[in-house]
């Protein structure tokens, strides 16, 4: 799991991280973030504990929630 997903920094709430290639002869990228509302029709906020170390149990809860929504 990437560092931004483990972050408890509230500035990541509702954010989408994306990768943009930097033009040039060598392959290089930059990681950017924007409000999910800038690129999506609907933002679904997940509880912070779902993206922290307790992934196996949290993933089960996520799947149940998505299935019933």
C-alpha distance (Angstrom), angle and dihedral (degrees) to the residues before:
residue distance angle dihedral
X1 . . .
X2 3.78 . .
X3 3.78 124.3 .
X4 3.79 94.4 -112.2
X5 3.81 90.4 57.0
X6 3.80 90.7 51.8
X7 3.78 92.0 48.9
X8 3.77 118.6 113.6
X9 3.79 90.5 -165.0
X10 3.83 105.4 128.0
X11 3.81 90.5 -142.4
X12 3.81 87.5 77.9
X13 3.81 92.8 61.9
X14 3.79 109.4 116.9
X15 3.80 92.4 3.6
X16 3.79 128.5 134.3
X17 3.79 117.5 -152.8
X18 3.78 115.4 -150.3
X19 3.79 138.0 176.8
X20 3.80 123.3 -124.3
X21 3.78 121.9 -169.6
X22 3.78 116.6 -126.5
X23 3.79 110.3 -135.4
X24 3.78 117.1 -118.4
X25 3.78 143.6 90.4
X26 3.79 93.5 -73.5
X27 3.78 122.3 61.0
X28 3.77 110.2 -109.4
X29 3.79 134.2 152.7
X30 3.75 139.7 -167.1
X31 3.79 125.1 -144.7
X32 3.78 115.2 -133.7
X33 3.79 135.1 178.0
X34 3.77 131.9 -152.6
X35 3.77 136.3 169.5
X36 3.80 107.5 -79.7
X37 3.79 88.3 -131.0
X38 3.82 87.5 68.1
X39 3.81 91.5 64.2
X40 3.81 105.9 21.0
X41 3.78 136.7 60.2
X42 3.79 92.7 -137.7
X43 3.80 133.8 24.3
X44 3.79 117.7 -151.4
X45 3.78 112.8 -165.1
X46 3.80 115.9 -147.6
X47 3.79 123.9 -154.6
X48 3.80 110.8 -96.2
X49 3.80 92.5 -121.4
X50 3.82 89.0 64.1
X51 3.81 90.6 67.2
X52 3.78 97.6 42.8
X53 3.84 130.8 83.4
X54 3.84 97.3 -65.2
X55 3.79 92.4 79.3
X56 3.85 103.1 144.2
X57 3.82 95.2 56.7
X58 3.79 92.7 34.5
X59 3.79 91.7 51.3
X60 3.80 89.8 55.7
X61 3.82 90.1 52.4
X62 3.80 90.4 48.2
X63 3.79 93.1 51.3
X64 3.81 91.4 49.2
X65 3.81 91.2 48.2
X66 3.81 93.4 48.7
X67 3.78 91.6 46.7
X68 3.81 92.0 54.1
X69 3.81 97.7 43.5
